[in-house]
Amino acid sequence: MFLWTSTTSCRVSQCQCLDQSQNSSRPEMEMSGAPGMPGRQQQQQRSGTVKRRRWGGLRQQWKLLGLFEIDQQHEFYSLTSMMKEGLAAAIQTTIDNPPTKDLSDDDFRSEVTQDHKEFSLETFAGPVFASLRGSLGITEEEYQQSLCSENCYLQFISNSKSKADFFLTNDKRFFLKTQNKREIKFLLANLKIYIKHLKNYPHSLLVKFLGVHKIRIPGSRKKYFIVMQSVFYPDDRINARYDIKGCEVSRWTEPAPEGSQIIVVLKDLNFEGQFISLEHQRSWLIQQVEIDTNFLQRLNVLDYSFLLAYQPLHQDERNQSLSFASLIVRTKRSVNPGSSPIYTSVVGVPGAVPDDDASRPFSESDSGLKLSHDGDTTGSSFSPTCPEHVGPGADTPEIPDFKTQNRRLLPNLKNPLHVIDGPEQRYFIGIIDIFTVYSFKKRLEHLWKSLRHPGRSFSTVSPDAYCLRLCQWVQDHTK
């Protein structure tokens, strides 16, 4: 599964592409040749027809990758229109009745159904997700505007093996993805510890789930879907996208033809020989990946993906000279106190500090920065401190050394939690697809793959091995 957006929005109906694909794959008229044509010529002509058909089919598969506007001729237009209508009403309920500061067990178990003319929409744990959205600096009004605007959703079609449907808001800020009932139950059953993890580690790389819903349309099957924050946002200048699992079997994707606008998400083997260049932020990234993967290990899940994309920094972004005031503002956006998903006193600022703490002077331990003054009151030089290594299983920010990792400087972007600036590149990083439990079926799959791919690494391994392997990949491919 993938969570990214394209660099260009293809204003082409998927139905049109599907029609082209179907036309290209229709059996051509049998060309038996003129009467008396030698059998060898007939065979060669037949062979050429088969080759052309295969090549045409491959070209049509390329055309089907990417983003497609869900216009009125699209097969999903009716469904997505109902989704928007239902979400508008559900979000309006939260606007009219904001969640309380202290979430209760009833809030986590909440199930609210709203009936509409042609369908009904059920919202799960609404107050919890509303609180989480607030903690990420997303107001209910802008969330409603993005999900429910008059502009059509976009459908994302990738080379993923997933049977899920991916929809993207027109501004490409939020993803909607259909899920099966088992995955929804797993998420809701672990929602409380997921929220606690994001509270303890406000710069977690885990994908941010913003809503869970079920739409029921008479005469058709009910559909569960989730709303997520897009990892690759804003995507205007993204050059390449990767889905990393830390293994080698089936981890190569043929790049798109040169000059093509097709969106192809590359994999592990495509990234070989490259590095994520972060310099002083490398330590933070390695530590945060370890923290997040250890959390997933405790949930007994595997097969999640480390999403990666990058874009070049502009010259002025590479040589930013922040004033002392700007430094304090940006540092406070990354500070831990008050960054709980249930704390929203400073709306719009991820990881904001409480109002009564705003005037408190910053010390080295508070900001996680070393500020050196050379007697010049007009400016300050600074360098982020690198936190001490935290061992597997650590999940509390109460350790002083550990607190530092939550005070990373954030870029001034709409979606700063998944963005890290290196000296020359801006990296978009997130961990997605966290629903695959290491069940008996997965154990059998592991055994089968061990026999089929002896000596090679593949995705289906124990959660312990998966966690360690992905952490090792990040260490080996960063500098």
C-alpha positions in Angstrom: 0.0 0.0 0.0 1.2 3.5 -0.7 0.6 6.9 0.7 1.9 9.6 -1.7 0.8 12.1 -4.2 1.8 12.9 -7.7 3.8 15.8 -8.9 1.2 16.5 -11.6 -2.5 16.0 -11.4 -3.6 14.0 -14.4 -6.9 15.5 -15.5 -8.0 12.3 -17.3 -11.0 10.1 -16.4 -10.0 6.6 -15.4 -12.9 5.4 -17.4 -11.4 6.7 -20.5 -8.1 5.0 -19.7 -9.9 1.8 -18.9 -11.8 2.0 -22.3 -8.5 2.4 -24.0 -7.0 -0.6 -22.1 -10.0 -2.8 -23.0 -9.8 -1.8 -26.6 -6.1 -2.5 -26.8 -6.6 -5.9 -25.3 -9.5 -7.0 -27.5 -8.6 -9.8 -29.9 -7.6 -8.4 -33.2 -9.3 -9.8 -36.3 -7.5 -13.0 -37.3 -5.3 -12.3 -40.3 -5.0 -15.6 -42.0 -3.5 -13.9 -45.1 -4.4 -14.3 -48.7 -5.4 -17.7 -50.0 -2.4 -19.9 -50.6 -0.1 -17.9 -48.2 2.6 -20.2 -46.9 2.2 -21.6 -43.4 5.5 -20.1 -42.2 4.4 -16.6 -43.2 1.1 -17.0 -41.4 2.9 -18.2 -38.3 5.3 -15.2 -38.4 2.4 -12.8 -38.9 0.6 -14.4 -36.0 3.7 -14.1 -33.8 4.1 -10.4 -34.7 0.4 -9.8 -33.8 0.9 -11.4 -30.4 4.0 -9.3 -29.7 2.2 -6.1 -30.7 -0.7 -7.0 -28.4 1.6 -7.7 -25.5 3.5 -4.4 -26.0 0.2 -2.6 -26.3 -1.1 -4.1 -23.1 2.1 -3.1 -21.3 1.8 0.5 -22.6 -1.8 0.6 -21.3 -0.8 -0.6 -17.9 1.7 2.3 -17.7 -1.1 4.7 -18.7 -3.3 3.4 -15.8 -0.8 4.4 -13.1 -1.2 7.7 -11.5 -3.9 10.2 -10.4 -7.2 10.4 -12.1 -10.0 12.9 -11.4 -13.2 11.2 -10.3 -15.5 13.1 -12.5 -19.2 12.4 -13.3 -18.3 9.6 -15.7 -16.1 7.8 -13.2 -17.3 4.6 -11.6 -16.5 6.0 -8.1 -18.2 9.3 -8.6 -21.4 8.3 -6.8 -19.5 6.7 -3.9 -17.1 9.6 -3.3 -20.0 12.1 -3.5 -21.7 10.2 -0.7 -18.5 10.1 1.3 -18.1 13.9 1.0 -21.7 14.5 2.1 -21.4 12.1 5.0 -18.1 13.5 6.1 -19.4 17.1 5.9 -22.2 16.2 8.4 -19.9 14.2 10.7 -17.3 17.0 10.9 -20.0 19.6 11.4 -21.1 17.7 14.5 -17.6 18.0 15.9 -17.5 21.7 15.1 -20.8 22.2 16.9 -19.7 20.0 19.8 -15.9 20.1 20.3 -14.4 17.3 22.3 -13.5 17.8 25.9 -9.9 18.1 27.0 -10.0 14.7 28.9 -11.0 11.8 26.6 -13.0 9.1 28.3 -13.3 5.4 27.5 -16.7 6.2 26.0 -15.0 8.5 23.5 -12.9 5.6 22.3 -15.9 3.3 22.0 -18.1 6.0 20.4 -20.1 4.9 17.3 -22.3 7.6 15.8 -24.5 6.9 12.7 -26.0 9.7 10.6 -28.7 8.8 8.1 -28.8 10.5 4.7 -31.2 10.2 1.8 -29.4 7.4 -0.1 -26.9 6.1 2.5 -25.8 6.2 6.2 -22.4 7.0 7.5 -21.0 5.7 10.8 -18.2 7.5 12.6 -16.0 5.6 15.0 -14.3 7.3 18.0 -15.1 10.7 16.6 -14.0 12.7 19.7 -10.6 10.9 19.8 -9.8 11.7 16.2 -11.0 15.2 16.5 -8.6 15.7 19.4 -5.8 14.2 17.4 -6.5 16.5 14.5 -6.4 19.5 16.8 -3.0 18.4 18.2 -1.6 18.3 14.7 -2.7 21.9 14.0 -5.6 20.9 11.7 -8.7 22.9 12.4 -12.1 21.2 11.9 -13.0 23.9 9.4 -10.0 23.3 7.2 -10.4 19.6 7.5 -14.0 19.9 6.4 -13.1 22.2 3.6 -10.4 19.9 2.2 -12.5 16.7 2.5 -15.8 18.1 1.4 -15.1 20.8 -1.2 -16.9 20.9 -4.5 -13.7 19.8 -6.3 -13.6 16.1 -7.3 -11.6 13.6 -5.4 -8.6 12.0 -7.2 -8.2 8.3 -7.5 -4.6 7.0 -7.0 -3.7 3.8 -9.0 -0.4 2.3 -8.3 1.5 -1.0 -8.8 0.5 -2.1 -5.4 -0.9 -5.6 -4.9 -3.5 -4.2 -2.4 -7.1 -4.6 -3.3 -8.0 -1.4 -1.4 -9.2 1.8 -3.2 -7.2 4.9 -2.7 -8.8 8.4 -2.9 -7.1 11.7 -2.5 -8.6 15.1 -1.7 -8.3 17.5 -4.6 -5.6 19.6 -2.7 -3.7 16.3 -2.2 -3.5 16.8 1.6 -5.5 13.8 2.8 -5.9 10.2 1.7 -9.0 8.1 2.0 -8.5 4.4 1.8 -10.9 1.5 2.0 -10.1 -1.2 4.6 -11.5 -4.5 5.5 -13.3 -5.1 8.8 -10.4 -7.0 10.4 -8.1 -4.0 9.9 -10.6 -1.5 11.3 -11.2 -3.7 14.4 -7.4 -3.9 14.9 -7.0 -0.1 14.6 -9.8 0.6 17.0 -8.7 -2.0 19.5 -5.3 -0.4 19.6 -6.4 3.2 19.3 -5.7 4.1 22.9 -2.1 3.0 22.8 -1.6 4.5 19.4 -2.8 7.9 20.7 -0.6 7.5 23.7 2.4 6.8 21.5 1.8 10.0 19.5 1.4 11.9 22.8 4.7 10.7 24.1 6.5 11.1 20.7 4.9 14.1 18.9 7.3 13.7 16.0 6.5 10.0 15.5 6.9 8.9 11.8 3.8 6.7 12.1 1.1 7.7 9.6 -1.5 10.0 11.2 -5.0 8.4 11.1 -7.6 11.2 11.3 -10.9 9.4 11.0 -12.5 5.9 10.7 -15.9 5.5 9.1 -18.3 3.0 7.6 -20.6 3.9 4.7 -23.7 1.8 4.1 -25.6 2.0 0.8 -28.8 0.0 0.4 -28.4 -2.7 -2.2 -24.6 -2.8 -2.0 -21.9 -3.9 0.5 -20.9 -1.6 3.3 -17.5 -0.1 3.0 -15.1 0.8 5.8 -12.6 3.6 5.1 -10.0 5.6 7.0 -8.8 9.2 6.5 -5.1 9.8 6.8 -2.7 12.6 6.5 -0.6 12.3 3.3 3.1 11.8 4.0 4.0 13.4 0.7 2.5 16.8 1.1 3.2 19.3 -0.3 4.4 17.4 -3.3 5.0 20.2 -5.8 8.7 19.4 -6.5 9.1 15.8 -5.3 11.6 14.0 -7.6 11.3 10.4 -6.6 9.2 8.2 -4.2 10.2 5.0 -2.5 8.5 2.2 -0.6 11.1 0.6 1.6 10.7 -2.7 3.5 14.4 -3.5 4.1 14.4 -6.7 2.0 15.3 -7.8 -1.5 12.7 -10.3 -2.9 10.2 -8.5 -5.2 11.7 -5.2 -4.2 12.5 -3.8 -7.6 10.2 -1.7 -9.8 10.8 -0.7 -13.4 11.2 3.1 -13.5 8.8 5.1 -15.6 9.9 5.9 -19.1 12.1 8.9 -19.4 10.1 12.1 -19.7 6.9 10.4 -18.6 4.6 12.0 -16.1 3.6 8.5 -14.8 3.9 8.1 -11.1 6.0 5.0 -10.2 6.8 4.3 -6.6 10.2 2.6 -6.5 11.5 0.1 -4.0 14.5 -1.1 -2.0 16.7 -2.3 -4.8 16.0 0.9 -6.8 17.5 2.9 -3.9 20.8 1.0 -3.7 23.8 3.2 -3.9 22.0 6.2 -2.6 21.8 7.8 0.8 19.5 10.0 2.9 21.9 12.9 3.7 20.8 14.6 6.9 24.1 15.4 8.7 23.2 16.4 12.3 19.6 15.2 12.0 20.7 11.7 11.2 20.8 10.8 14.8 17.3 11.9 15.4 15.9 10.0 12.4 17.6 6.7 13.4 16.3 7.1 17.0 12.7 7.9 15.9 12.6 4.9 13.5 13.8 2.7 16.3 11.1 4.0 18.7 8.3 3.6 16.1 9.3 0.2 14.9 9.6 -1.1 18.5 6.1 0.1 19.1 4.9 -1.8 16.1 6.9 -4.8 17.3 5.0 -4.8 20.5 1.8 -4.8 18.5 3.0 -7.9 16.8 2.8 -6.4 13.3 5.1 -6.6 10.3 5.2 -5.8 6.6 4.8 -2.0 7.2 6.6 0.3 4.8 9.1 3.1 5.3 8.0 5.8 2.8 10.6 8.1 1.4 10.6 10.9 -1.1 12.8 13.9 -1.7 13.1 17.2 -3.5 15.9 19.7 -3.9 16.1 22.6 -1.6 16.0 26.1 -3.1 19.2 28.1 -2.6 17.6 30.3 0.1 16.4 27.2 1.9 19.9 25.8 2.1 21.3 29.0 3.6 18.6 30.0 6.1 19.9 32.5 8.7 17.3 32.3 11.4 17.0 35.1 13.9 17.0 34.3 17.6 13.2 35.0 17.7 12.5 32.7 14.8 14.6 30.0 16.4 12.5 30.2 19.6 9.2 30.1 17.7 10.3 27.1 15.6 11.7 25.3 18.6 8.5 25.8 20.6 6.6 24.1 17.8 8.7 21.0 18.5 8.6 21.0 22.2 7.0 18.1 24.1 4.8 19.6 26.9 1.3 20.3 25.7 1.8 18.2 22.5 -0.7 15.6 23.7 -3.4 14.9 21.1 -5.9 16.0 23.8 -4.3 19.3 24.3 -5.2 22.0 21.8 -4.8 25.3 23.6 -2.6 26.7 20.8 -4.6 25.8 17.7 -2.6 25.4 14.5 0.8 24.7 16.1 1.9 21.1 16.2 3.5 20.3 19.5 2.5 23.7 20.9 3.4 24.6 24.5 0.7 25.8 27.0 -0.1 29.5 27.1 1.1 29.9 30.6 4.5 28.5 29.5 4.9 30.9 26.7 6.9 33.5 28.7 9.1 31.0 30.4 12.8 31.5 29.3 14.3 28.6 27.3 17.3 26.9 28.7 19.5 24.3 27.1 17.5 21.5 28.6 14.2 23.0 27.6 15.0 23.7 24.0 17.2 20.8 23.2 19.6 23.4 21.6 23.0 24.7 22.5 22.9 28.5 22.3 26.3 30.2 22.2 26.5 34.0 22.7 29.6 35.8 21.8 28.7 39.0 23.6 26.8 40.2 20.5 23.2 40.8 21.3 22.2 41.1 17.7 22.3 37.4 16.9 23.0 33.9 18.1 24.6 30.9 16.7 23.2 27.4 17.4 23.5 23.8 16.7 20.9 21.1 17.6 22.1 18.6 20.2 22.0 14.9 19.3 20.1 12.8 21.8 21.6 9.8 23.4 20.7 6.4 22.0 17.5 5.0 23.4 17.3 1.2 23.6 14.6 -1.0 22.2 11.3 -0.9 24.2 11.8 2.5 25.6 8.4 4.3 25.4 8.5 7.1 27.9 9.6 10.7 27.4 10.3 11.1 31.2 14.0 10.3 30.7 15.8 13.7 30.4 18.1 12.6 27.5 15.1 11.2 25.7 13.2 14.4 25.9 15.6 16.0 23.5 14.4 14.0 20.6 11.0 15.7 20.8 12.5 19.1 20.2 13.6 18.9 16.6 13.3 22.1 14.6 10.3 21.9 12.2 10.2 23.4 8.7 7.5 26.1 8.3 5.2 23.8 6.3 1.6 22.7 6.5 2.7 19.1 7.2 6.0 19.4 9.1 5.9 16.2 11.0 7.0 14.1 8.1 9.5 16.5 6.7 13.2 16.6 7.4 15.7 19.0 5.7 19.2 17.9 4.9 21.9 20.2 3.5 20.7 19.9 -0.1 17.4 17.8 -0.1 14.1 18.0 1.7 13.0 14.5 2.7 9.4 13.3 3.2 9.4 10.3 5.5 6.6 8.2 7.1 5.7 4.7 8.2 2.5 3.2 6.8 0.6 0.0 6.5 0.6 -1.1 10.1 -2.3 -3.6 10.1 -0.5 -6.9 9.2 -0.5 -9.1 12.3 2.0 -12.0 12.5 -0.8 -14.6 12.5 -0.6 -18.4 12.0 -1.2 -17.7 8.3 1.8 -15.4 8.1 3.9 -17.9 9.9 3.1 -20.5 7.2 3.9 -17.9 4.6 7.3 -17.3 6.2 8.0 -21.0 6.1 7.0 -21.2 2.4 9.1 -18.2 1.4 12.1 -19.6 3.4 12.0 -22.7 1.2 11.3 -20.8 -2.0 14.0 -18.0 -1.5 16.8 -19.7 0.5 19.5 -17.2 1.6 17.5 -14.2 0.5 15.6 -11.6 2.5 11.8 -11.2 2.1 9.1 -9.3 3.8 7.3 -12.0 5.8 9.4 -12.5 8.9 8.7 -12.2 12.6 7.9 -8.7 14.0 11.2 -8.8 15.9 13.3 -9.5 12.8 11.3 -7.0 10.7 11.9 -4.2 13.2 15.6 -4.9 13.5 16.0 -5.2 9.7 14.3 -1.9 8.9 16.3 -0.1 11.6 19.4 -1.5 10.1 18.4 -0.3 6.6 17.9 3.2 7.9 21.3 3.2 9.6 23.0 1.8 6.4 21.4 4.3 4.1 21.8 7.6 6.0 24.7 9.8 6.5 
